[in-house]
Amino acid sequence: MNAIQQGQDYTGGQNDVEGDEDESPFEFRALEVALESICSFLAARTLELETAAYPALDELTSQISSRNLDRVRKLKSAMTRLTARVQKVRDELEQLLDDDDDMADLYLSRKLAGTSPVSGSGAANWYLASPTIGSKISRASRASIATARGDENDVEELEMLLEAYFMQIDGTLNKLTTLREYIDDTEDYINIQLDNHRNQLIQLELFLSSGTVCLSIYSLVAAIFGMNIPYTWDTNHGYMFKWVVIVSGIFCATLFILIMSYARLKGLVGS
């Protein structure tokens, strides 16, 4: 009866080991936890940055002020730092996926089993001599032993794991890239607005300069007649002063109109 019971215990323990062969080894689960933590953290930071950046950019577009510019500057700096971190993780995963040897090196249980004195028939004799120990081994240890018996060139399981998180981190990087493009578009729009304001100031300066020239000519005529120089040619011709002032005003106004028409014809001022 004891022999039968031992045989049943051994068979049950062996079935447990074979049933757990499909599970990931411990190092893969540890790697998955680390990647999940990193990707989730970076995704959360990206979402937080998007939530703050898009309203700030829209507000800057509607109202250009020092406060809004400084706010967008800080957000852009934070985005640059976050993009560098996400890009670093993505590059490392991509480099790891491109090299099967590096992925094979992550099978730590295989390396441990390859250097362990308990292997092959020795492992079977060990289970046979201690049938109850197999049921006490943790699921992670049994999965590692099962993985150690696999093909050393088989990295499909690890590749699927890395590809899943590579796609996740690549999606996060795409969001940051979209945000950067939106910031660049906003900066271009702001530069266009500033150029437009600058052109309007130049047009205003042209109007003022032209008006100043015409007023200077008009003032010159008044200054000539206002000098304290005795002359007799205005005797009995006092009415001429009124006509001189009127003609000078008409001439200056006509000159201003001609200057503005020429500037508009050459495209120096807007229509």
C-alpha positions as CSV (number, residue, x, y, z in Angstrom):
1,M,0.0,0.0,0.0
2,N,2.8,2.4,0.8
3,A,4.5,1.7,-2.5
4,I,1.2,2.3,-4.4
5,Q,0.7,5.5,-2.4
6,Q,4.2,6.7,-3.2
7,G,3.7,5.9,-6.9
8,Q,0.5,7.9,-6.9
9,D,2.2,10.8,-5.2
10,Y,5.0,10.8,-7.7
11,T,2.6,10.6,-10.6
12,G,0.6,13.5,-9.2
13,G,3.7,15.6,-8.7
14,Q,5.0,14.8,-12.2
15,N,1.6,15.8,-13.7
16,D,1.7,19.1,-11.7
17,V,5.1,19.9,-13.1
18,E,4.0,19.0,-16.7
19,G,0.8,21.0,-16.2
20,D,2.8,24.1,-15.2
21,E,5.2,23.8,-18.1
22,D,3.1,26.3,-20.0
23,E,3.4,29.0,-17.3
24,S,6.0,31.7,-17.5
25,P,9.1,31.3,-15.4
26,F,9.7,33.6,-12.5
27,E,12.2,35.9,-14.3
28,F,9.6,36.6,-17.0
29,R,7.0,37.5,-14.4
30,A,9.4,39.7,-12.6
31,L,10.3,41.4,-16.0
32,E,6.6,41.8,-16.8
33,V,6.0,43.5,-13.4
34,A,8.9,45.9,-14.0
35,L,7.7,46.7,-17.6
36,E,4.1,47.1,-16.5
37,S,5.2,49.6,-13.7
38,I,7.4,51.6,-16.1
39,C,4.9,51.7,-18.9
40,S,2.0,52.6,-16.6
41,F,4.0,55.4,-15.0
42,L,5.1,56.9,-18.3
43,A,1.6,56.6,-19.7
44,A,0.1,58.3,-16.6
45,R,2.7,61.2,-16.9
46,T,1.9,61.5,-20.6
47,L,-1.9,61.7,-19.9
48,E,-1.2,64.3,-17.1
49,L,0.9,66.4,-19.5
50,E,-1.7,66.2,-22.3
51,T,-4.4,67.3,-19.9
52,A,-2.4,70.4,-18.9
53,A,-0.8,71.2,-22.3
54,Y,-3.8,71.3,-24.7
55,P,-5.8,73.9,-22.8
56,A,-2.7,76.0,-22.2
57,L,-1.9,76.0,-25.9
58,D,-5.5,76.9,-26.8
59,E,-5.4,79.8,-24.3
60,L,-2.1,81.0,-25.7
61,T,-3.5,81.0,-29.2
62,S,-6.4,83.1,-28.1
63,Q,-4.4,85.5,-25.9
64,I,-0.6,85.9,-26.2
65,S,0.7,87.0,-22.8
66,S,3.8,86.6,-20.7
67,R,2.0,84.3,-18.3
68,N,0.7,82.0,-21.0
69,L,4.1,81.9,-22.7
70,D,5.9,81.0,-19.5
71,R,3.3,78.3,-18.8
72,V,3.8,76.7,-22.2
73,R,7.5,77.0,-21.9
74,K,7.5,74.9,-18.7
75,L,5.1,72.3,-20.3
76,K,7.4,72.0,-23.3
77,S,10.4,71.5,-21.1
78,A,8.5,68.8,-19.1
79,M,7.4,67.2,-22.4
80,T,11.0,67.1,-23.7
81,R,12.3,65.3,-20.6
82,L,9.4,62.8,-20.6
83,T,9.9,62.2,-24.3
84,A,13.6,61.4,-23.7
85,R,12.6,58.8,-21.0
86,V,10.0,57.2,-23.2
87,Q,12.3,57.1,-26.2
88,K,15.0,55.5,-24.1
89,V,12.7,52.7,-22.9
90,R,11.4,52.2,-26.5
91,D,15.0,52.0,-27.9
92,E,16.0,49.4,-25.3
93,L,13.0,47.2,-26.0
94,E,13.6,47.5,-29.8
95,Q,17.2,46.6,-29.4
96,L,16.3,43.6,-27.3
97,L,13.7,42.4,-29.8
98,D,16.2,42.7,-32.6
99,D,18.7,40.4,-30.9
100,D,17.6,36.8,-30.2
101,D,20.8,36.2,-28.2
102,D,20.0,38.9,-25.7
103,M,16.5,37.5,-25.3
104,A,17.9,34.1,-24.8
105,D,20.2,35.5,-22.1
106,L,17.1,36.5,-20.1
107,Y,16.2,32.8,-19.6
108,L,18.0,32.8,-16.2
109,S,16.4,29.5,-15.2
110,R,18.0,27.8,-18.2
111,K,21.4,29.0,-17.2
112,L,20.8,27.9,-13.6
113,A,19.6,24.5,-14.8
114,G,22.6,24.2,-17.1
115,T,25.0,24.7,-14.3
116,S,23.0,22.8,-11.7
117,P,24.3,19.3,-10.6
118,V,20.7,18.1,-10.5
119,S,19.6,17.6,-14.2
120,G,18.5,14.9,-16.6
121,S,18.0,11.5,-15.0
122,G,19.3,12.9,-11.7
123,A,16.3,15.2,-11.4
124,A,14.0,12.3,-12.1
125,N,15.7,10.1,-9.4
126,W,15.4,13.1,-7.0
127,Y,11.7,13.3,-7.6
128,L,11.3,9.6,-7.3
129,A,13.2,9.5,-4.1
130,S,11.2,12.4,-2.6
131,P,7.8,12.3,-4.1
132,T,6.3,14.7,-1.7
133,I,8.8,17.4,-2.3
134,G,7.5,18.0,-5.8
135,S,4.2,19.1,-4.4
136,K,5.9,21.6,-2.1
137,I,7.9,23.3,-4.8
138,S,6.4,26.7,-5.8
139,R,4.7,27.2,-9.1
140,A,7.4,29.6,-10.1
141,S,10.2,27.1,-9.5
142,R,8.4,24.3,-11.4
143,A,7.8,26.7,-14.3
144,S,11.5,27.6,-14.3
145,I,12.4,23.9,-14.3
146,A,10.0,23.3,-17.2
147,T,11.5,26.2,-19.1
148,A,15.0,24.9,-18.5
149,R,14.1,21.7,-20.4
150,G,13.0,23.7,-23.5
151,D,14.8,24.6,-26.6
152,E,17.5,27.2,-25.9
153,N,16.8,29.0,-29.1
154,D,13.0,29.3,-28.4
155,V,12.4,33.0,-27.4
156,E,8.9,33.2,-28.7
157,E,7.3,33.6,-25.3
158,L,9.7,36.4,-24.2
159,E,9.3,38.0,-27.6
160,M,5.5,38.1,-27.3
161,L,5.9,39.7,-23.8
162,L,8.3,42.3,-25.0
163,E,6.3,43.1,-28.1
164,A,3.2,43.8,-26.0
165,Y,5.0,46.4,-23.9
166,F,6.9,47.7,-26.9
167,M,3.5,48.5,-28.6
168,Q,2.3,50.2,-25.3
169,I,5.4,52.4,-25.0
170,D,5.3,53.1,-28.7
171,G,1.7,54.3,-28.3
172,T,2.9,56.6,-25.5
173,L,5.7,58.0,-27.6
174,N,3.2,58.6,-30.5
175,K,1.0,60.7,-28.1
176,L,4.1,62.8,-27.1
177,T,5.0,63.2,-30.8
178,T,1.5,64.4,-31.5
179,L,1.7,66.8,-28.6
180,R,5.0,68.1,-29.9
181,E,3.6,68.7,-33.4
182,Y,0.7,70.5,-31.8
183,I,3.1,72.7,-29.9
184,D,5.1,73.4,-33.1
185,D,1.9,74.3,-34.9
186,T,0.9,76.7,-32.1
187,E,4.3,78.3,-32.2
188,D,4.1,78.8,-36.0
189,Y,0.6,80.3,-35.6
190,I,1.9,82.7,-32.9
191,N,4.8,83.7,-35.1
192,I,2.4,84.5,-37.9
193,Q,0.3,86.6,-35.6
194,L,3.4,88.4,-34.3
195,D,4.6,89.0,-37.9
196,N,1.1,90.4,-38.7
197,H,1.3,92.8,-35.8
198,R,4.7,93.8,-36.8
199,N,3.5,94.6,-40.3
200,Q,0.7,96.6,-38.9
201,L,3.1,98.7,-36.8
202,I,5.2,99.3,-39.9
203,Q,2.1,100.4,-41.8
204,L,1.3,102.8,-38.9
205,E,4.8,104.1,-39.0
206,L,4.5,104.7,-42.8
207,F,1.2,106.7,-42.3
208,L,2.7,108.8,-39.5
209,S,5.9,109.5,-41.5
210,S,4.0,110.5,-44.6
211,G,1.7,112.7,-42.5
212,T,4.7,114.3,-40.8
213,V,6.3,115.1,-44.1
214,C,3.0,116.8,-45.4
215,L,2.6,118.7,-42.2
216,S,6.2,119.9,-42.3
217,I,5.6,121.3,-45.8
218,Y,2.4,123.0,-44.6
219,S,4.3,124.4,-41.6
220,L,7.1,125.7,-43.8
221,V,4.6,127.9,-45.7
222,A,3.2,129.3,-42.4
223,A,6.7,129.8,-41.0
224,I,7.7,131.8,-44.1
225,F,4.8,134.2,-43.8
226,G,5.2,134.4,-40.0
227,M,8.8,135.7,-40.1
228,N,9.3,139.3,-38.9
229,I,10.8,140.5,-42.1
230,P,9.5,143.8,-43.4
231,Y,8.1,143.6,-46.9
232,T,5.7,145.8,-48.9
233,W,4.3,143.4,-51.5
234,D,1.4,142.4,-49.2
235,T,0.1,146.0,-49.1
236,N,-3.5,146.0,-50.4
237,H,-3.1,142.2,-50.9
238,G,-4.0,140.9,-47.4
239,Y,-6.6,138.5,-48.8
240,M,-3.8,136.5,-50.5
241,F,-2.7,135.0,-47.1
242,K,-6.0,133.1,-46.9
243,W,-5.6,131.7,-50.4
244,V,-2.0,130.7,-49.8
245,V,-3.0,128.8,-46.6
246,I,-5.9,127.0,-48.4
247,V,-3.8,126.1,-51.5
248,S,-1.0,124.9,-49.2
249,G,-3.4,122.7,-47.3
250,I,-4.9,121.2,-50.4
251,F,-1.4,120.6,-51.8
252,C,-0.3,118.8,-48.6
253,A,-3.4,116.7,-48.5
254,T,-3.0,115.7,-52.2
255,L,0.6,114.8,-51.5
256,F,-0.4,112.5,-48.6
257,I,-3.0,110.8,-50.8
258,L,-0.5,110.3,-53.5
259,I,2.0,108.8,-51.1
260,M,-0.5,106.4,-49.7
261,S,-1.8,105.4,-53.2
262,Y,1.7,104.7,-54.3
263,A,2.4,102.6,-51.2
264,R,-0.8,100.6,-51.7
265,L,0.0,100.1,-55.4
266,K,3.4,98.7,-54.5
267,G,1.9,96.4,-51.8
268,L,3.6,98.3,-48.9
269,V,0.3,98.6,-47.1
270,G,-2.7,96.4,-46.8
271,S,-5.8,96.9,-48.9
